[in-house]
Amino acid sequence: MNHQEFLSQTSVSNLTLDKNDILRRLDLYFSKDNSLSLSKTNSTNTISSKAEEDAKTFMALKRKKIELEIELLEKLESLKSICIKEAELTGLMPKEIYLTLIKNEPLPCVNKRVGTSFKISSDILRNLTNAKENSKVVKMEADVDVLRSIAIAEKLLSRDKSVNRSVRKQRINRLNVTNDKIKAMENSLTQARNSISKPEVGSSLFMKRDNHSTISCPATPTSSLDPLKRNSRSFRTKKLFGL
């Protein structure tokens, strides 16, 4: 059993071994290899104290190395699970997953979730940014647009067959509630638009009265009454004399 075989036993896919058991086997492995090598080189001589010291230091360093390798494998396993969760949420496997795979290990299978992302209309965003007047209507338009996008996402989730029936039923109920909210907000938005396009009755009457009070009749020139007066006088004169 060489060092590579030992590492293969402690790979990411074989972390079920107890850590203490691995270290115990490591001690046995290095003590055996060390005794064999020393017996070959110093078959007739006793091991000096310095050689014993070096052997102990070597074994301690090897032990520390294996401890760090085991800790690294545990961290890689955690990273692998995080990458899988991210792929389930986004639909894309992050490139860090390749750091967690051993040689010739395939990519893990991922259950992709139904996409629920949506975008707000650019026109509404522009109106929200630049709105100075009628900001209430613009905000209501944005709320309605967001609710419509949420309803589309909830509709997709309600059709997801990867979940059980009770979860789908809950999603359908949420979709119905969202649709009711959309109808109510659309009615409120229509009323708000009408109130802006049509002025109030009281204010319009006040404007009319104010206009009538400011209008002055033009003065009648006296010259326009002179012909009438002359005609009436001549008529009375003719009637008096029987003409």
VEXFIGU-96525 format. One record per residue: residue number from 0; residue in one letter; z, y, x of N, C-alpha, C in turn. Coordinates in steps of 0.001 Angstrom, whole numbers, plus 500000, padded with zeros to 6 digits. Last residue first. Layout:
{NUM,"A",{Z,Y,X},{Z,Y,X},{Z,Y,X}}
...
***
This chain:
{242,"L",{457882,611092,399531},{456689,610860,400352},{456557,609394,400695}}
{241,"G",{460018,612146,398200},{459098,611260,397503},{457835,610995,398253}}
{240,"F",{461912,613500,399568},{460811,614268,398995},{459783,613398,398323}}
{239,"L",{463570,611380,400383},{464118,612511,399630},{463006,613296,398930}}
{238,"K",{461980,609730,401867},{462511,609207,400610},{463024,610359,399737}}
{237,"K",{461508,611308,404097},{460388,610905,403258},{460881,610418,401903}}
{236,"T",{464118,611483,405106},{463409,612708,404697},{462258,612373,403768}}
{235,"R",{464703,608859,405812},{465494,609522,404767},{464778,610786,404258}}
{234,"F",{462793,608477,407812},{462753,607643,406611},{463536,608296,405477}}
{233,"S",{463596,610249,409781},{462297,610481,409125},{462186,609668,407850}}
{232,"R",{466002,609082,410464},{465990,610440,409907},{464677,610694,409171}}
{231,"S",{465201,606615,411552},{466069,606633,410357},{466065,608021,409697}}
{230,"N",{463679,607470,413747},{463032,606736,412656},{463867,606778,411383}}
{229,"R",{465631,608647,415343},{464535,609455,414835},{463847,608760,413663}}
{228,"K",{467256,606462,415920},{467802,607589,415169},{466680,608433,414552}}
{227,"L",{465448,604955,417361},{466008,604436,416112},{466569,605570,415255}}
{226,"P",{464944,606557,419602},{463862,606246,418651},{464377,605724,417332}}
{225,"D",{467639,606618,420782},{466994,607811,420240},{465851,607482,419303}}
{224,"L",{468499,604384,422022},{468895,604582,420628},{468186,605781,419993}}
{223,"S",{467628,604490,424639},{467086,603398,423832},{467453,603548,422369}}
{222,"S",{469058,606558,425723},{467643,606801,425435},{467049,605714,424573}}
{221,"T",{471480,605580,426316},{471344,606406,425105},{469895,606615,424730}}
{220,"P",{471832,602201,427383},{471382,603590,427623},{471167,604328,426301}}
{219,"T",{474687,600325,427383},{473433,600564,426667},{472989,601994,426897}}
{218,"A",{475947,598574,430191},{476008,599763,429317},{474646,600016,428692}}
{217,"P",{476386,595055,430161},{475737,596267,430701},{475802,597405,429684}}
{216,"C",{479546,593482,430169},{478291,593757,429465},{477663,595026,430031}}
{215,"S",{480822,591460,432773},{480871,592739,432039},{479509,592990,431407}}
{214,"I",{482688,588660,433619},{481358,589139,433236},{481503,590419,432410}}
{213,"T",{485275,587805,433993},{484725,588693,435016},{483362,589243,434645}}
{212,"S",{485782,586126,431929},{486578,587347,432037},{485995,588315,433049}}
{211,"H",{484051,584019,432391},{483835,584887,431230},{484598,586185,431366}}
{210,"N",{485234,582923,434704},{483880,583472,434781},{483602,584421,433621}}
{209,"D",{487675,582045,433697},{487670,583053,434745},{486299,583706,434872}}
{208,"R",{486802,580149,431961},{487480,581332,431447},{487458,582449,432473}}
{207,"K",{485697,578330,433810},{484846,578950,432798},{485480,580219,432257}}
{206,"M",{487946,577593,435320},{486837,578263,435988},{485934,578959,434987}}
{205,"F",{489441,576345,433366},{489962,577553,433996},{488849,578327,434696}}
{204,"L",{487840,574175,432847},{488042,575174,431802},{488547,576481,432382}}
{203,"S",{488099,572843,435304},{486777,573320,434888},{486901,574368,433794}}
{202,"S",{490820,572193,435386},{490294,573118,436388},{488940,573669,435981}}
{201,"G",{490954,570404,433225},{491737,571631,433234},{491187,572651,434205}}
{200,"V",{489291,568272,434058},{488946,569071,432881},{489674,570397,432895}}
{199,"E",{488348,567826,437552},{489287,567686,436444},{488938,568657,435316}}
{198,"P",{485044,566792,438609},{486230,567655,438663},{487097,567460,437433}}
{197,"K",{483807,563786,439889},{483936,564569,438663},{485173,565441,438757}}
{196,"S",{484101,562652,442460},{482771,563122,442050},{482823,563991,440804}}
{195,"I",{486814,561939,442508},{486292,562897,443495},{484960,563482,443043}}
{194,"S",{487099,560133,440485},{487935,561333,440445},{487458,562388,441439}}
{193,"N",{485368,558131,441343},{485030,558918,440155},{485842,560202,440089}}
{192,"R",{486816,557105,443529},{485503,557723,443741},{485100,558597,442566}}
{191,"A",{489048,556077,442200},{489213,557139,443198},{487895,557847,443471}}
{190,"Q",{487882,554096,440603},{488554,555231,439973},{488716,556393,440949}}
{189,"T",{486999,552365,442642},{486034,552983,441721},{486638,554203,441037}}
{188,"L",{489449,551595,443769},{488477,552334,444576},{487447,553031,443702}}
{187,"S",{490581,550162,441684},{491236,551389,442153},{490282,552241,442972}}
{186,"N",{488743,548049,441586},{488916,548930,440423},{489563,550250,440831}}
{185,"E",{489189,546938,444122},{487862,547463,443786},{487931,548389,442579}}
{184,"M",{491821,546069,443853},{491528,547164,444779},{490146,547757,444534}}
{183,"A",{491486,544003,441977},{492350,545137,441671},{492042,546328,442577}}
{182,"K",{489764,542276,443403},{489340,542863,442130},{490167,544096,441788}}
{181,"I",{491425,541605,445589},{490152,542302,445814},{489681,542981,444536}}
{180,"K",{493490,540220,444361},{493779,541483,445038},{492501,542293,445251}}
{179,"D",{492057,537976,443512},{492676,538866,442518},{492995,540229,443133}}
{178,"N",{491414,536884,446010},{490339,537353,445123},{490876,538283,444043}}
{177,"T",{493987,536157,446892},{493220,537180,447614},{492090,537737,446759}}
{176,"V",{494591,534123,445070},{495422,535332,445117},{494675,536473,445812}}
{175,"N",{492630,532257,445771},{492633,532849,444427},{493454,534134,444386}}
{174,"L",{493470,531629,448385},{492150,532229,448159},{492084,532896,446794}}
{173,"R",{495900,530395,447893},{495884,531669,448619},{494552,532391,448439}}
{172,"N",{494909,528110,446604},{495772,529041,445875},{495814,530404,446564}}
{171,"I",{493539,526935,448726},{492788,527360,447539},{493605,528357,446725}}
{170,"R",{495688,526325,450396},{494686,527297,450843},{493840,527799,449677}}
{169,"Q",{496985,524385,448887},{497675,525637,449205},{496686,526719,449631}}
{168,"K",{494999,522415,448944},{495385,523018,447668},{496105,524346,447893}}
{167,"R",{494984,521724,451629},{493785,522341,451049},{494110,523024,449726}}
{166,"V",{497521,520560,451762},{497237,521775,452540},{496008,522487,451987}}
{165,"S",{497141,518346,450105},{498137,519356,449737},{497903,520665,450491}}
{164,"R",{495224,516805,451470},{494882,517443,450194},{495866,518544,449819}}
{163,"N",{495120,517421,455070},{495352,516629,453861},{495132,517467,452598}}
{162,"V",{492326,518384,457178},{493722,518462,456739},{493873,517687,455437}}
{161,"S",{489651,518184,457522},{490484,517577,458552},{491966,517622,458211}}
{160,"K",{488119,519533,455735},{488531,518182,455351},{489373,517490,456416}}
{159,"D",{488057,522735,454668},{488288,521941,455875},{488862,520582,455490}}
{158,"R",{487853,524442,452590},{486882,523349,452628},{487044,522453,453855}}
{157,"S",{489688,526396,453077},{489919,525539,451911},{488965,524359,451866}}
{156,"L",{488523,527716,455226},{489691,526865,455458},{489949,525926,454290}}
{155,"L",{486513,529134,453891},{486156,528128,454891},{487314,527174,455147}}
{154,"K",{488144,530797,452338},{487221,529874,451678},{486782,528767,452633}}
{153,"E",{489393,532311,454276},{490197,531381,453479},{489322,530375,452738}}
{152,"A",{487178,533800,455153},{487855,532878,456069},{488693,531857,455308}}
{151,"I",{486632,535254,452810},{485607,534360,453369},{486243,533337,454306}}
{150,"A",{489014,536698,452566},{488645,535739,451520},{487586,534757,452024}}
{149,"I",{488842,538331,454800},{489914,537332,454729},{489587,536276,453689}}
{148,"S",{486710,539925,453986},{486558,539061,455162},{487625,537974,455184}}
{147,"R",{487915,541235,451820},{486731,540391,451599},{486510,539438,452769}}
{146,"L",{489938,542635,453136},{490286,541576,452182},{489102,540662,451900}}
{145,"V",{488377,544446,454603},{489218,543463,455300},{489583,542311,454373}}
{144,"D",{487235,545923,452510},{486370,545187,453441},{487161,544117,454188}}
{143,"V",{489497,547063,451338},{488671,546132,450559},{487791,545291,451476}}
{142,"D",{490344,548703,453443},{491210,547630,452941},{490413,546594,452155}}
{141,"A",{488179,550476,453640},{488502,549594,454768},{489373,548428,454317}}
{140,"E",{488384,551757,451162},{487172,550999,451486},{487427,550025,452632}}
{139,"M",{490850,553012,451505},{490716,551970,450482},{489474,551123,450728}}
{138,"K",{490154,554839,453471},{491146,553797,453764},{491064,552658,452755}}
{137,"V",{488364,556410,452005},{487904,555695,453200},{488867,554570,453558}}
{136,"V",{490019,557488,450026},{488910,556609,449641},{488439,555789,450836}}
{135,"K",{491716,559039,451647},{492267,557980,450804},{491182,556987,450410}}
{134,"S",{490172,561001,452766},{490625,559911,453632},{491201,558757,452823}}
{133,"N",{488791,563237,451872},{488723,562000,451087},{489154,560789,451916}}
{132,"E",{488157,564547,455121},{488312,564730,453686},{488149,563381,453000}}
{131,"K",{488000,563305,457551},{488900,564443,457411},{489190,564723,455945}}
{130,"A",{487045,560549,459415},{487377,561020,458066},{488377,562170,458136}}
{129,"N",{486342,559350,461785},{485884,560720,461569},{486317,561307,460230}}
{128,"T",{487465,556792,461646},{487679,557625,462831},{487387,559093,462548}}
{127,"L",{486599,555783,459240},{488036,555888,459485},{488332,556810,460658}}
{126,"N",{483861,555810,459682},{484426,556705,458669},{485928,556879,458859}}
{125,"R",{483699,553820,461622},{483278,555181,461956},{483851,556179,460955}}
{124,"L",{484551,551632,460126},{485314,552049,461299},{484965,553476,461702}}
{123,"I",{482483,551542,458258},{483847,551819,457806},{484715,552263,458973}}
{122,"D",{480337,550916,459929},{480315,552157,459137},{481721,552540,458691}}
{121,"S",{481008,548413,460921},{480992,549548,461852},{480975,550878,461108}}
{120,"S",{483213,546285,459154},{481948,547012,459187},{482042,548220,460114}}
{119,"I",{485078,543960,461060},{485061,545046,460087},{483762,545825,460261}}
{118,"K",{484665,540446,461412},{484512,541792,461934},{484509,542795,460785}}
{117,"F",{486507,537391,461934},{485655,538272,461145},{485651,539653,461783}}
{116,"S",{487351,533903,462338},{487220,535257,462864},{486279,536077,461979}}
{115,"T",{487750,531280,461774},{488221,532249,460783},{488123,533679,461302}}
{114,"G",{486392,528041,462132},{486421,529418,462596},{486806,530386,461490}}
{113,"V",{488376,525165,462023},{487394,525986,461321},{487528,527428,461784}}
{112,"R",{488924,523558,465216},{489344,524096,463929},{488238,524953,463317}}
{111,"K",{488131,520581,466888},{487851,522001,466687},{488258,522428,465287}}
{110,"N",{489845,518486,468686},{489556,518672,467262},{489384,520163,467000}}
{109,"V",{488656,517187,471694},{489325,518307,471036},{488888,518352,469585}}
{108,"C",{489078,514916,474371},{488491,515216,473056},{489329,516278,472358}}
{107,"P",{488954,515845,477847},{489660,515350,476662},{488950,515750,475382}}
{106,"L",{486380,514845,480116},{487078,515912,479396},{487777,515348,478168}}
{105,"P",{487032,511961,482245},{486232,512782,481323},{487071,513881,480690}}
{104,"E",{487539,511476,485686},{488206,511536,484370},{487389,512429,483437}}
{103,"N",{486590,511406,488277},{485854,510639,487255},{486558,510613,485887}}
{102,"K",{489738,512301,489582},{488344,511970,489851},{487789,511049,488770}}
{101,"I",{491747,514078,487170},{491560,513310,488387},{490091,512932,488512}}
{100,"L",{492239,517380,485920},{491593,516076,485799},{491511,515395,487157}}
{99,"T",{493142,519941,486182},{494106,518935,485738},{493533,517529,485694}}
{98,"L",{491086,521602,486763},{492142,521483,487759},{493107,520360,487427}}
{97,"Y",{489597,521666,484469},{489093,520835,485567},{490115,520695,486694}}
{96,"I",{490811,523524,482867},{491024,522120,482541},{490588,521215,483687}}
{95,"E",{490009,526057,483474},{491181,525550,484184},{491454,524083,483895}}
{94,"K",{488008,526799,481738},{487600,526163,482999},{488789,525607,483775}}
{93,"P",{488668,525949,478282},{488783,526817,479462},{488473,526058,480745}}
{92,"M",{486454,525140,475718},{487376,524567,476691},{487469,525486,477904}}
{91,"L",{486334,526686,472585},{485788,526641,473944},{486848,526096,474889}}
{90,"G",{487623,526989,470194},{486399,526194,470192},{485741,526079,471551}}
{89,"T",{490048,528257,469933},{488868,529075,470208},{487558,528316,470112}}
{88,"L",{491881,526196,469283},{491920,527485,468590},{490622,528265,468740}}
{87,"E",{491263,524060,470933},{491342,523833,469488},{491290,525146,468719}}
{86,"A",{491477,525256,473427},{490158,524802,472972},{490149,524545,471472}}
{85,"E",{494234,525647,473517},{493340,526813,473513},{491952,526436,473021}}
{84,"K",{495070,522998,473616},{495435,523828,472468},{494537,525058,472372}}
{83,"I",{494015,522285,476123},{493558,521585,474915},{493879,522411,473672}}
{82,"C",{495466,523950,477825},{494003,524093,477744},{493453,523433,476480}}
{81,"I",{498018,522874,477452},{497747,524261,477050},{496248,524493,476903}}
{80,"S",{497705,520341,478576},{498005,520451,477144},{497744,521860,476631}}
{79,"K",{497244,521120,481254},{496230,520377,480507},{496462,520488,479002}}
{78,"L",{499652,522269,481982},{498443,523097,481943},{497348,522418,481133}}
{77,"S",{501256,519974,481939},{501527,521076,481002},{500313,521983,480862}}
{76,"E",{500052,518597,484045},{500045,518001,482710},{500327,519057,481640}}
{75,"L",{500640,520307,486128},{499245,520109,485749},{499129,519485,484363}}
{74,"K",{503396,519972,486240},{502849,521281,485875},{501390,521161,485445}}
{73,"E",{503461,517302,487083},{504057,517667,485794},{503528,519021,485316}}
{72,"L",{502277,517553,489583},{501616,516746,488559},{502162,517054,487168}}
{71,"L",{504225,519093,490882},{502888,519639,490664},{502148,518874,489577}}
{70,"E",{506313,517267,490998},{506481,518503,490225},{505134,519140,489913}}
{69,"I",{505121,515411,492719},{505501,515002,491363},{505671,516228,490467}}
{68,"E",{504866,516989,494996},{503669,516448,494359},{503959,516015,492923}}
{67,"L",{507527,517465,495615},{506669,518591,495232},{505400,518111,494539}}
{66,"E",{508265,514846,496259},{508948,515559,495174},{508100,516731,494673}}
{65,"I",{506626,514384,498458},{506395,513611,497235},{507080,514275,496045}}
{64,"K",{507802,516207,500253},{506402,516337,499877},{506118,515605,498574}}
{63,"K",{510347,515157,500561},{510192,516471,499953},{508761,516680,499483}}
{62,"R",{509664,512755,501870},{510343,512714,500571},{510177,514045,499835}}
{61,"K",{508586,513740,504197},{507745,512966,503297},{508352,512908,501898}}
{60,"L",{510883,514914,505273},{509725,515741,504930},{508789,515020,503968}}
{59,"A",{512446,512647,505646},{512919,513715,504760},{511765,514614,504328}}
{58,"M",{510913,511204,507482},{511148,510631,506155},{511614,511702,505167}}
{57,"F",{511077,512975,509682},{509782,512622,509104},{509944,512083,507685}}
{56,"T",{513801,512903,510183},{513159,514161,509783},{511821,513898,509105}}
{55,"K",{514064,510222,510919},{514786,510722,509747},{514160,512027,509235}}
{54,"A",{512458,510187,513205},{512118,509325,512077},{512807,509804,510804}}
{53,"D",{513832,511931,514860},{512480,512273,514422},{512067,511446,513209}}
{52,"E",{516167,510419,515249},{516229,511736,514614},{514867,512150,514074}}
{51,"E",{515149,508220,516550},{515789,508032,515245},{515852,509355,514481}}
{50,"A",{514296,509483,518855},{513311,508834,517995},{513882,508599,516604}}
{49,"K",{516766,510279,519879},{515772,511292,519509},{514712,510706,518587}}
{48,"S",{517983,507829,520443},{518566,508697,519416},{517576,509760,518962}}
{47,"S",{515627,505128,520792},{516476,506204,521300},{516984,507060,520150}}
{46,"I",{515651,501763,520093},{515187,503088,519663},{516164,504142,520155}}
{45,"T",{515314,499482,522824},{516034,500006,521666},{515534,501407,521353}}
{44,"N",{512475,497542,523771},{513450,498607,524026},{514133,499019,522721}}
{43,"T",{510561,495789,523026},{511560,495321,523991},{512660,496323,524232}}
{42,"S",{508982,497146,521202},{509417,495777,520892},{510527,495301,521810}}
{41,"N",{508000,499705,520525},{509232,499499,521294},{509803,498115,520993}}
{40,"T",{505711,499470,519041},{505701,500297,520251},{506906,500043,521140}}
{39,"K",{506436,497729,516967},{505255,497464,517774},{505304,498229,519088}}
{38,"S",{508684,498878,515846},{508825,497550,516455},{507633,497205,517321}}
{37,"L",{507625,501201,514809},{508533,501292,515941},{508716,499948,516632}}
{36,"S",{506096,500188,512758},{505459,500933,513841},{506348,501012,515063}}
{35,"L",{508065,498949,511170},{506960,498175,511726},{506321,498893,512903}}
{34,"S",{509737,501068,510472},{510289,499967,511264},{509192,499136,511895}}
{33,"N",{507966,502617,508963},{508533,503160,510188},{509078,502054,511082}}
{32,"D",{507383,501000,506788},{506307,501382,507694},{506851,501877,509022}}
{31,"K",{510018,500862,505681},{509319,499651,506111},{508222,499986,507109}}
{30,"S",{510546,503511,505077},{511443,502804,506003},{510791,501543,506538}}
{29,"F",{508506,504051,503270},{508481,504694,504583},{509429,504031,505569}}
{28,"Y",{509237,502327,501094},{507900,502289,501693},{507907,502874,503102}}
{27,"L",{511842,503042,500413},{511564,501683,500880},{510236,501615,501618}}
{26,"D",{511359,505677,499593},{512252,505395,500720},{511994,504011,501296}}
{25,"L",{509667,505214,497413},{509179,505952,498573},{510035,505687,499802}}
{24,"R",{511318,503975,495620},{510214,503200,496183},{509642,503880,497425}}
{23,"R",{512931,506213,495115},{513521,504995,495694},{512447,504135,496334}}
{22,"L",{511121,507953,493941},{511727,508309,495221},{512358,507097,495902}}
{21,"I",{510541,506529,491594},{509472,506835,492550},{510052,507159,493919}}
{20,"D",{513046,506513,490378},{512436,505245,490764},{511327,505466,491786}}
{19,"N",{513382,509208,489853},{514281,508548,490802},{513709,507223,491280}}
{18,"K",{511388,509543,487902},{511313,510250,489178},{512192,509591,490229}}
{17,"D",{509853,506832,486212},{511019,507663,486419},{510960,508294,487809}}
{16,"L",{506552,506935,484894},{507530,506399,485831},{508682,507377,486003}}
{15,"T",{504692,508296,483413},{505757,507630,482674},{506829,507052,483591}}
{14,"L",{502448,509453,484382},{503709,510148,484621},{504870,509518,483868}}
{13,"N",{499653,508882,484681},{500697,507870,484853},{502016,508532,485209}}
{12,"S",{497767,510883,484614},{497764,509954,483489},{498853,508904,483585}}
{11,"V",{498140,512158,487009},{498463,512871,485772},{498562,511918,484599}}
{10,"S",{499546,509657,489270},{498536,510607,488816},{498953,511223,487498}}
{9,"T",{500995,507831,490738},{501705,508992,490183},{500724,510063,489737}}
{8,"Q",{499206,506045,491711},{500186,505555,490742},{500945,506695,490083}}
{7,"S",{497889,507594,493541},{497155,507171,492352},{498093,506636,491286}}
{6,"L",{499810,507804,495528},{499493,508982,494723},{498744,508609,493457}}
{5,"F",{499710,505194,496555},{500948,505689,495955},{500684,506899,495062}}
{4,"E",{497162,505128,497566},{497502,504238,496455},{498772,504697,495759}}
{3,"Q",{497479,506985,499627},{496555,507283,498532},{496833,506406,497326}}
{2,"H",{499230,505646,501367},{499675,506864,500682},{498785,507203,499500}}
{1,"N",{498955,502037,500825},{498883,503262,501600},{499292,504462,500745}}
{0,"M",{500000,498798,500844},{500000,500000,500000},{500000,501245,500874}}
***
